[in-house]
Amino acid sequence: NFPLALAIGASTGGPKALVEFLTGVDKNMMLPIFITQHIPPGFSRFLAENIERKTGFPAHEAEEGMLVSPGHVYIAPGQKHMGVHKGIPKRIALTDGPPVNFCKPSVDVLLDSLEHAYGGHLLTVILTGMGADGHMSSRRMVVDGTNNILIAQDEETSVVWGMPGAVAKDGICHAVLPLSRIGAVV
């Protein structure tokens, strides 16, 4: 029951944490990587370029209908929710719905879409960030008894332990790890 996709949620302190985390991930890992980083419009393209330059993973600001490829990173653009259309081949779905958890893009929207598209075979990592975006969908995915795996960044290495703290305190994580170890574990 191998994961079919890697989902990452981050907010405050996220851009730096994403680079450190992805630098530690084996470049031969062939899962598509979906990132919702709370970010204003216009910055997601810069974040994608920075991630690609510093980690070696091909990274893209997600666009509606973009074909999903293994080993590629897709970043939700500011002020758009990102998901994946169900079906084969997998394609990016962007929506302009209202904020969820006061966030747009929202980690909960991403995880709900990926859960539907990949049928409960997700590896999810919740990194540093304010608030609790991603908690409700993470809870549903783990409690549903599917093959989802959930990892959270620990409090000591988080800039703000809101998002990872919400899933860690709920007891639904398979692991709570320092940022420097998450990439190797993935």
Legacy VTK file of the C-alpha trace (Angstrom):
# vtk DataFile Version 3.0
C-alpha trace
ASCII
DATASET POLYDATA
POINTS 186 float
0.000 0.000 0.000
2.494 2.518 -1.258
1.555 6.223 -1.342
0.617 7.577 -4.760
1.224 11.274 -3.978
3.019 13.517 -1.478
1.018 16.445 -0.081
2.624 19.249 1.919
0.933 22.025 3.874
2.837 25.032 5.211
2.371 28.644 6.248
4.522 30.930 8.433
8.161 29.894 7.977
7.135 27.549 5.179
9.243 28.706 2.210
12.510 28.046 4.065
11.172 24.813 5.625
10.022 23.517 2.224
13.515 23.905 0.762
15.146 22.190 3.747
12.609 19.355 3.710
12.752 18.740 -0.061
16.562 18.880 -0.056
16.455 15.823 2.216
14.052 13.845 -0.008
15.583 11.234 -2.322
15.544 12.654 -5.875
14.541 9.204 -7.171
11.233 9.393 -5.295
8.680 9.274 -8.080
5.581 10.637 -6.370
4.010 13.869 -7.573
4.459 16.519 -4.865
1.642 18.966 -4.133
2.276 22.011 -1.943
-0.182 24.429 -0.424
1.873 27.227 1.094
-0.133 30.180 2.386
1.232 32.822 0.051
-0.012 36.016 -1.585
-0.622 36.160 -5.351
2.536 36.575 -7.395
4.894 34.839 -4.978
4.129 31.218 -5.860
6.050 31.392 -9.154
9.106 32.722 -7.295
8.716 29.966 -4.676
8.596 27.314 -7.436
11.750 28.718 -9.050
13.515 28.824 -5.676
12.534 25.226 -4.825
13.701 23.963 -8.226
17.016 25.832 -8.011
17.786 24.721 -4.438
16.417 21.156 -4.379
16.732 19.849 -7.944
13.058 18.856 -8.136
11.259 20.274 -11.194
8.806 22.748 -9.618
5.835 24.588 -11.093
3.317 27.202 -10.114
0.207 25.096 -10.710
-2.046 25.956 -13.654
-5.522 24.646 -14.414
-5.350 21.421 -16.440
-1.574 21.023 -16.041
-0.558 17.377 -16.446
0.712 15.843 -13.178
4.075 14.068 -13.530
5.951 11.871 -11.025
8.802 13.607 -9.241
7.482 17.092 -10.032
6.451 19.740 -7.485
3.172 21.670 -7.919
2.598 24.807 -5.849
-0.850 26.306 -5.342
-0.913 29.863 -6.688
-1.819 32.623 -4.250
-5.586 33.193 -3.972
-6.499 29.891 -5.710
-7.333 26.532 -4.175
-5.450 23.611 -5.736
-6.497 20.028 -6.187
-6.437 17.300 -8.807
-9.141 16.255 -11.236
-10.200 12.652 -10.712
-9.411 10.357 -13.613
-6.393 9.412 -15.682
-4.164 11.105 -16.542
-4.111 13.261 -13.407
-4.413 17.001 -14.042
-4.277 20.038 -11.768
-7.597 21.562 -10.725
-7.641 25.196 -9.587
-10.757 26.699 -8.028
-11.697 30.178 -6.958
-13.973 29.237 -4.046
-14.155 31.124 -0.766
-11.343 30.900 1.793
-11.342 27.771 3.984
-9.982 28.224 7.526
-9.469 31.868 6.478
-6.952 30.562 3.921
-6.810 30.666 0.142
-5.123 28.464 -0.925
-6.191 25.995 1.760
-4.430 22.804 2.838
-7.813 21.234 3.685
-9.047 21.833 0.118
-5.862 20.262 -1.300
-6.019 17.196 0.950
-9.727 16.583 0.338
-9.152 16.719 -3.428
-6.087 14.461 -3.331
-7.862 11.958 -1.078
-10.644 11.759 -3.674
-8.284 11.622 -6.687
-5.824 9.087 -5.249
-8.228 6.971 -3.215
-6.568 7.103 0.170
-2.935 6.539 -0.721
-1.376 9.832 0.391
1.737 10.726 2.289
1.024 14.080 3.954
3.515 16.356 5.676
2.347 19.335 7.736
5.107 21.882 8.198
5.422 25.073 10.229
2.487 27.476 10.090
-0.052 29.533 11.958
-3.590 28.286 12.540
-4.951 24.790 11.961
-5.432 24.578 8.183
-5.123 20.928 7.143
-6.241 19.522 10.514
-9.810 18.539 9.614
-8.925 16.819 6.331
-5.913 15.089 7.936
-8.168 13.799 10.708
-10.723 12.458 8.196
-8.004 10.745 6.165
-6.368 9.019 9.130
-9.573 8.105 10.987
-11.176 6.672 7.829
-8.710 3.805 8.141
-7.285 4.253 4.658
-3.626 3.877 3.720
-2.762 7.525 4.348
0.395 8.461 6.245
0.650 11.724 8.205
3.880 13.349 9.417
4.139 16.657 11.294
7.081 18.931 11.960
7.971 19.107 15.653
7.494 22.186 17.819
11.177 22.830 18.396
12.011 23.261 14.682
8.786 25.066 13.674
8.666 28.850 13.351
5.005 28.594 14.430
3.647 25.259 15.706
0.011 25.974 14.843
-0.649 23.742 11.828
1.696 20.869 12.735
0.725 21.243 16.394
-2.976 20.843 15.576
-2.450 17.422 13.982
0.221 16.354 16.503
-1.887 17.233 19.562
-4.850 15.361 18.044
-2.826 12.138 18.123
-3.425 11.367 14.440
0.209 11.586 13.234
2.285 8.567 12.379
5.363 10.627 13.280
6.257 14.064 14.677
9.811 14.839 13.616
12.364 17.642 13.500
12.502 19.320 10.081
15.994 17.962 9.395
14.742 14.332 9.583
11.459 14.532 7.652
12.975 14.407 4.162
14.971 11.250 4.850
11.936 9.547 6.420
9.818 10.383 3.367
LINES 1 187
186 0 1 2 3 4 5 6 7 8 9 10 11 12 13 14 15 16 17 18 19 20 21 22 23 24 25 26 27 28 29 30 31 32 33 34 35 36 37 38 39 40 41 42 43 44 45 46 47 48 49 50 51 52 53 54 55 56 57 58 59 60 61 62 63 64 65 66 67 68 69 70 71 72 73 74 75 76 77 78 79 80 81 82 83 84 85 86 87 88 89 90 91 92 93 94 95 96 97 98 99 100 101 102 103 104 105 106 107 108 109 110 111 112 113 114 115 116 117 118 119 120 121 122 123 124 125 126 127 128 129 130 131 132 133 134 135 136 137 138 139 140 141 142 143 144 145 146 147 148 149 150 151 152 153 154 155 156 157 158 159 160 161 162 163 164 165 166 167 168 169 170 171 172 173 174 175 176 177 178 179 180 181 182 183 184 185
